[in-house]
């Protein structure tokens, strides 16, 4: 299910970002003798052939993802059933010994004391037992920056009805794409049981730029029509405006509907019209949308519980810290390199 | 051949880096009612099962890479033969119309004039025609920061004899690894025809930290013994030191061999001893080594010609610029969002 993420050792991806032509080293293809330049062109042609083979490799990866999506599905269905309260997991299914919070925050004796108090509390009042895991997806939306940026207060009561988010891959032989499905329980806001967003991908090298091919790329997306109940559409708002008649000086109030910030605008993305160039703002909005779609597919859907508990967020944070530390050490390392020549500590006083 | 890099839309990888718990939103698993916490634990157990399935997915990716490595090999062999001058490509194999430098630097008429002058020059003196593509790999070493950082002046004449760099994947059923092979033509420095560096990988989730699994990871590496000709080992240097006898006050000069900076130290990496904790500097040195190994495998070997011409470096640079621009646009976007309410431009003067 993870075809678009780094397939390997995390923290080593895109090391290319570190590269620049070092100052002082200048090389240009045009400086080469003609016969050599000719051979370099032959290598470039071979490189194009490699890119075409690579495109087939990515198609096979996509197939592999389809195959594995089917293997994950029973586990993801089980997750949905536990989240919605349709299924109550058995004691065995809930065993979880390395509860980090307990380990970190409570020493053994404190734990015991707490257990006694818990027991008292339980006696005093019937235990709170809501259905399933309430606000599971809403909590994730609130926790993850990329999603909370889109989230408005008026979206929250609606997202409490979100039961599941799933990803579906395109069938073999079809143009490569994936569909995000947002499954809702019946609610007072719209009639749709599922809201969808399709991301279309391109997985072959561009004829004009074969060397820039780096694997499948999202090139377009499509939302869906939300069948809002009357007056419940949070993606528009009604504003009142006072209008003064220039000639008569009379003032009247008119109402008009204007677009409103909402997560649900996610299902009505900007469309790229073929042949029409987009302005920069639209381009950025669309790029962000692609990033969010990619993030749902790669991170949120496969590991939702870790975003719910915050464990996935902690990983990201600790990863950032690690990077900073490495930078510090690099400086130390460089200093150390020059020590060899003036190391007087090796002098043998007995000589 | 690209298992460790982003399998998908470049520029969207690791969007997780953007995430932080937003200020003001605090959630803790321990705040949950007992029954809900229990269900969350059930989800965590499902998540561990997902990680185990994911490990199998990565094994299949590795198989797919082996399969594709065989498909690339004839093209890479051809590359080597052209680089070394063993094979002269045909005119058809060298056709390359979109020579960017020509297009950019020369207008059509200038081009024509240059062609006439070229022809004159060719008449005047026999055309320079070295064998193959001289200093192909050395040029790449000089162009790529990560490699030029390791490169010393005394390494350069040796690397002129580098014929090819290849990657070999571990056989099915064997522990996952890849081997970098540096093929040299006979030279005056060492007897080895091939220098090797093996990178061992781990591709299953850690039992103690199953959620941190992100795919195969380099965990260890092994170099090779270089059989240097006498006095040619650039990884050591002989230094002279004056030693003063404390009692007698006499001074004598002694020579000793100390480690010397060189790319060829790449074949004698720091060894992680099991059970012994590494100091920070060694840990950093090893992490850098893993990164370089990964970079050879993922970028340099598959697209060497693009690092030779600099095209791969330009891509990396323009990618960085793009990121900066996006940041600027984000600010614009946010400003634009608040325009709806105080937009007086919509007032109809005719009302």
HADDOCK unambig.tbl for C-alpha pairs under 7 A between the chains (distance, minus, plus):
assign (segid A and resid 3 and name CA) (segid B and resid 7 and name CA) 5.39 0.50 0.50
assign (segid A and resid 3 and name CA) (segid B and resid 8 and name CA) 6.54 0.50 0.50
assign (segid A and resid 4 and name CA) (segid B and resid 6 and name CA) 5.78 0.50 0.50
assign (segid A and resid 4 and name CA) (segid B and resid 7 and name CA) 4.44 0.50 0.50
assign (segid A and resid 4 and name CA) (segid B and resid 8 and name CA) 3.99 0.50 0.50
assign (segid A and resid 4 and name CA) (segid B and resid 9 and name CA) 6.63 0.50 0.50
assign (segid A and resid 5 and name CA) (segid B and resid 6 and name CA) 5.07 0.50 0.50
assign (segid A and resid 5 and name CA) (segid B and resid 7 and name CA) 5.89 0.50 0.50
assign (segid A and resid 5 and name CA) (segid B and resid 8 and name CA) 6.76 0.50 0.50
assign (segid A and resid 5 and name CA) (segid B and resid 13 and name CA) 6.08 0.50 0.50
assign (segid A and resid 6 and name CA) (segid B and resid 4 and name CA) 5.90 0.50 0.50
assign (segid A and resid 6 and name CA) (segid B and resid 5 and name CA) 5.08 0.50 0.50
assign (segid A and resid 6 and name CA) (segid B and resid 6 and name CA) 4.17 0.50 0.50
assign (segid A and resid 6 and name CA) (segid B and resid 7 and name CA) 6.39 0.50 0.50
assign (segid A and resid 7 and name CA) (segid B and resid 3 and name CA) 5.45 0.50 0.50
assign (segid A and resid 7 and name CA) (segid B and resid 4 and name CA) 4.47 0.50 0.50
assign (segid A and resid 7 and name CA) (segid B and resid 5 and name CA) 5.79 0.50 0.50
assign (segid A and resid 7 and name CA) (segid B and resid 6 and name CA) 6.27 0.50 0.50
assign (segid A and resid 7 and name CA) (segid B and resid 7 and name CA) 6.75 0.50 0.50
assign (segid A and resid 7 and name CA) (segid B and resid 215 and name CA) 5.62 0.50 0.50
assign (segid A and resid 8 and name CA) (segid B and resid 3 and name CA) 6.50 0.50 0.50
assign (segid A and resid 8 and name CA) (segid B and resid 4 and name CA) 3.94 0.50 0.50
assign (segid A and resid 8 and name CA) (segid B and resid 5 and name CA) 6.63 0.50 0.50
assign (segid A and resid 8 and name CA) (segid B and resid 214 and name CA) 6.90 0.50 0.50
assign (segid A and resid 8 and name CA) (segid B and resid 215 and name CA) 4.86 0.50 0.50
assign (segid A and resid 8 and name CA) (segid B and resid 216 and name CA) 4.62 0.50 0.50
assign (segid A and resid 8 and name CA) (segid B and resid 217 and name CA) 5.71 0.50 0.50
assign (segid A and resid 9 and name CA) (segid B and resid 4 and name CA) 6.61 0.50 0.50
assign (segid A and resid 9 and name CA) (segid B and resid 215 and name CA) 6.36 0.50 0.50
assign (segid A and resid 9 and name CA) (segid B and resid 216 and name CA) 5.48 0.50 0.50
assign (segid A and resid 9 and name CA) (segid B and resid 217 and name CA) 3.88 0.50 0.50
assign (segid A and resid 9 and name CA) (segid B and resid 218 and name CA) 6.22 0.50 0.50
assign (segid A and resid 10 and name CA) (segid B and resid 214 and name CA) 6.46 0.50 0.50
assign (segid A and resid 12 and name CA) (segid B and resid 291 and name CA) 5.79 0.50 0.50
assign (segid A and resid 13 and name CA) (segid B and resid 5 and name CA) 6.07 0.50 0.50
assign (segid A and resid 15 and name CA) (segid B and resid 295 and name CA) 6.74 0.50 0.50
assign (segid A and resid 16 and name CA) (segid B and resid 316 and name CA) 6.36 0.50 0.50
assign (segid A and resid 17 and name CA) (segid B and resid 316 and name CA) 5.99 0.50 0.50
assign (segid A and resid 19 and name CA) (segid B and resid 144 and name CA) 5.78 0.50 0.50
assign (segid A and resid 19 and name CA) (segid B and resid 145 and name CA) 5.00 0.50 0.50
assign (segid A and resid 19 and name CA) (segid B and resid 146 and name CA) 6.60 0.50 0.50
assign (segid A and resid 19 and name CA) (segid B and resid 313 and name CA) 6.77 0.50 0.50
assign (segid A and resid 20 and name CA) (segid B and resid 144 and name CA) 6.62 0.50 0.50
assign (segid A and resid 20 and name CA) (segid B and resid 145 and name CA) 5.93 0.50 0.50
assign (segid A and resid 20 and name CA) (segid B and resid 313 and name CA) 6.45 0.50 0.50
assign (segid A and resid 21 and name CA) (segid B and resid 143 and name CA) 5.43 0.50 0.50
assign (segid A and resid 21 and name CA) (segid B and resid 144 and name CA) 6.42 0.50 0.50
assign (segid A and resid 21 and name CA) (segid B and resid 145 and name CA) 6.69 0.50 0.50
assign (segid A and resid 22 and name CA) (segid B and resid 143 and name CA) 6.65 0.50 0.50
assign (segid A and resid 22 and name CA) (segid B and resid 145 and name CA) 6.36 0.50 0.50
assign (segid A and resid 28 and name CA) (segid B and resid 309 and name CA) 6.93 0.50 0.50
assign (segid A and resid 29 and name CA) (segid B and resid 309 and name CA) 5.96 0.50 0.50
assign (segid A and resid 33 and name CA) (segid B and resid 128 and name CA) 6.24 0.50 0.50
assign (segid A and resid 33 and name CA) (segid B and resid 129 and name CA) 6.88 0.50 0.50
assign (segid A and resid 35 and name CA) (segid B and resid 129 and name CA) 5.94 0.50 0.50
assign (segid A and resid 36 and name CA) (segid B and resid 132 and name CA) 6.72 0.50 0.50
assign (segid A and resid 36 and name CA) (segid B and resid 133 and name CA) 5.69 0.50 0.50
assign (segid A and resid 38 and name CA) (segid B and resid 94 and name CA) 5.79 0.50 0.50
assign (segid A and resid 39 and name CA) (segid B and resid 82 and name CA) 6.67 0.50 0.50
assign (segid A and resid 39 and name CA) (segid B and resid 89 and name CA) 6.71 0.50 0.50
assign (segid A and resid 39 and name CA) (segid B and resid 94 and name CA) 6.52 0.50 0.50
assign (segid A and resid 41 and name CA) (segid B and resid 94 and name CA) 5.14 0.50 0.50
assign (segid A and resid 41 and name CA) (segid B and resid 95 and name CA) 6.81 0.50 0.50
assign (segid A and resid 41 and name CA) (segid B and resid 96 and name CA) 5.91 0.50 0.50
assign (segid A and resid 42 and name CA) (segid B and resid 89 and name CA) 6.64 0.50 0.50
assign (segid A and resid 42 and name CA) (segid B and resid 93 and name CA) 5.40 0.50 0.50
assign (segid A and resid 42 and name CA) (segid B and resid 94 and name CA) 4.27 0.50 0.50
assign (segid A and resid 43 and name CA) (segid B and resid 79 and name CA) 6.05 0.50 0.50
assign (segid A and resid 43 and name CA) (segid B and resid 305 and name CA) 6.41 0.50 0.50
assign (segid A and resid 44 and name CA) (segid B and resid 305 and name CA) 6.70 0.50 0.50
assign (segid A and resid 46 and name CA) (segid B and resid 75 and name CA) 6.19 0.50 0.50
assign (segid A and resid 47 and name CA) (segid B and resid 303 and name CA) 6.83 0.50 0.50
assign (segid A and resid 50 and name CA) (segid B and resid 72 and name CA) 6.50 0.50 0.50
assign (segid A and resid 57 and name CA) (segid B and resid 68 and name CA) 6.99 0.50 0.50
assign (segid A and resid 72 and name CA) (segid B and resid 50 and name CA) 6.51 0.50 0.50
assign (segid A and resid 75 and name CA) (segid B and resid 46 and name CA) 6.19 0.50 0.50
assign (segid A and resid 79 and name CA) (segid B and resid 43 and name CA) 6.04 0.50 0.50
assign (segid A and resid 82 and name CA) (segid B and resid 39 and name CA) 6.66 0.50 0.50
assign (segid A and resid 89 and name CA) (segid B and resid 39 and name CA) 6.70 0.50 0.50
assign (segid A and resid 89 and name CA) (segid B and resid 42 and name CA) 6.63 0.50 0.50
assign (segid A and resid 93 and name CA) (segid B and resid 42 and name CA) 5.40 0.50 0.50
assign (segid A and resid 94 and name CA) (segid B and resid 38 and name CA) 5.78 0.50 0.50
assign (segid A and resid 94 and name CA) (segid B and resid 39 and name CA) 6.52 0.50 0.50
assign (segid A and resid 94 and name CA) (segid B and resid 41 and name CA) 5.14 0.50 0.50
assign (segid A and resid 94 and name CA) (segid B and resid 42 and name CA) 4.26 0.50 0.50
assign (segid A and resid 95 and name CA) (segid B and resid 41 and name CA) 6.80 0.50 0.50
assign (segid A and resid 96 and name CA) (segid B and resid 41 and name CA) 5.87 0.50 0.50
assign (segid A and resid 128 and name CA) (segid B and resid 33 and name CA) 6.21 0.50 0.50
assign (segid A and resid 129 and name CA) (segid B and resid 33 and name CA) 6.89 0.50 0.50
assign (segid A and resid 129 and name CA) (segid B and resid 35 and name CA) 5.97 0.50 0.50
assign (segid A and resid 132 and name CA) (segid B and resid 36 and name CA) 6.71 0.50 0.50
assign (segid A and resid 133 and name CA) (segid B and resid 36 and name CA) 5.69 0.50 0.50
assign (segid A and resid 143 and name CA) (segid B and resid 21 and name CA) 5.39 0.50 0.50
assign (segid A and resid 143 and name CA) (segid B and resid 22 and name CA) 6.63 0.50 0.50
assign (segid A and resid 144 and name CA) (segid B and resid 19 and name CA) 5.77 0.50 0.50
assign (segid A and resid 144 and name CA) (segid B and resid 20 and name CA) 6.59 0.50 0.50
assign (segid A and resid 144 and name CA) (segid B and resid 21 and name CA) 6.37 0.50 0.50
assign (segid A and resid 145 and name CA) (segid B and resid 19 and name CA) 5.00 0.50 0.50
assign (segid A and resid 145 and name CA) (segid B and resid 20 and name CA) 5.91 0.50 0.50
assign (segid A and resid 145 and name CA) (segid B and resid 21 and name CA) 6.67 0.50 0.50
assign (segid A and resid 145 and name CA) (segid B and resid 22 and name CA) 6.34 0.50 0.50
assign (segid A and resid 146 and name CA) (segid B and resid 19 and name CA) 6.58 0.50 0.50
assign (segid A and resid 214 and name CA) (segid B and resid 10 and name CA) 6.35 0.50 0.50
assign (segid A and resid 215 and name CA) (segid B and resid 7 and name CA) 5.78 0.50 0.50
assign (segid A and resid 215 and name CA) (segid B and resid 8 and name CA) 4.89 0.50 0.50
assign (segid A and resid 215 and name CA) (segid B and resid 9 and name CA) 6.26 0.50 0.50
assign (segid A and resid 216 and name CA) (segid B and resid 8 and name CA) 4.62 0.50 0.50
assign (segid A and resid 216 and name CA) (segid B and resid 9 and name CA) 5.33 0.50 0.50
assign (segid A and resid 217 and name CA) (segid B and resid 8 and name CA) 5.78 0.50 0.50
assign (segid A and resid 217 and name CA) (segid B and resid 9 and name CA) 3.81 0.50 0.50
assign (segid A and resid 217 and name CA) (segid B and resid 10 and name CA) 6.95 0.50 0.50
assign (segid A and resid 218 and name CA) (segid B and resid 9 and name CA) 6.17 0.50 0.50
assign (segid A and resid 243 and name CA) (segid B and resid 347 and name CA) 6.42 0.50 0.50
assign (segid A and resid 245 and name CA) (segid B and resid 349 and name CA) 6.49 0.50 0.50
assign (segid A and resid 245 and name CA) (segid B and resid 350 and name CA) 6.99 0.50 0.50
assign (segid A and resid 245 and name CA) (segid B and resid 351 and name CA) 5.79 0.50 0.50
assign (segid A and resid 246 and name CA) (segid B and resid 349 and name CA) 6.34 0.50 0.50
assign (segid A and resid 281 and name CA) (segid B and resid 329 and name CA) 6.45 0.50 0.50
assign (segid A and resid 281 and name CA) (segid B and resid 333 and name CA) 6.41 0.50 0.50
assign (segid A and resid 284 and name CA) (segid B and resid 326 and name CA) 6.62 0.50 0.50
assign (segid A and resid 284 and name CA) (segid B and resid 329 and name CA) 6.80 0.50 0.50
assign (segid A and resid 291 and name CA) (segid B and resid 12 and name CA) 5.74 0.50 0.50
assign (segid A and resid 295 and name CA) (segid B and resid 15 and name CA) 6.69 0.50 0.50
assign (segid A and resid 303 and name CA) (segid B and resid 47 and name CA) 6.84 0.50 0.50
assign (segid A and resid 305 and name CA) (segid B and resid 43 and name CA) 6.41 0.50 0.50
assign (segid A and resid 305 and name CA) (segid B and resid 44 and name CA) 6.70 0.50 0.50
assign (segid A and resid 309 and name CA) (segid B and resid 28 and name CA) 6.91 0.50 0.50
assign (segid A and resid 309 and name CA) (segid B and resid 29 and name CA) 5.94 0.50 0.50
assign (segid A and resid 313 and name CA) (segid B and resid 19 and name CA) 6.76 0.50 0.50
assign (segid A and resid 313 and name CA) (segid B and resid 20 and name CA) 6.44 0.50 0.50
assign (segid A and resid 316 and name CA) (segid B and resid 16 and name CA) 6.42 0.50 0.50
assign (segid A and resid 316 and name CA) (segid B and resid 17 and name CA) 6.07 0.50 0.50
assign (segid A and resid 326 and name CA) (segid B and resid 284 and name CA) 6.59 0.50 0.50
assign (segid A and resid 329 and name CA) (segid B and resid 281 and name CA) 6.38 0.50 0.50
assign (segid A and resid 329 and name CA) (segid B and resid 284 and name CA) 6.79 0.50 0.50
assign (segid A and resid 333 and name CA) (segid B and resid 281 and name CA) 6.38 0.50 0.50
assign (segid A and resid 347 and name CA) (segid B and resid 243 and name CA) 6.44 0.50 0.50
assign (segid A and resid 349 and name CA) (segid B and resid 245 and name CA) 6.48 0.50 0.50
assign (segid A and resid 349 and name CA) (segid B and resid 246 and name CA) 6.37 0.50 0.50
assign (segid A and resid 351 and name CA) (segid B and resid 245 and name CA) 5.82 0.50 0.50
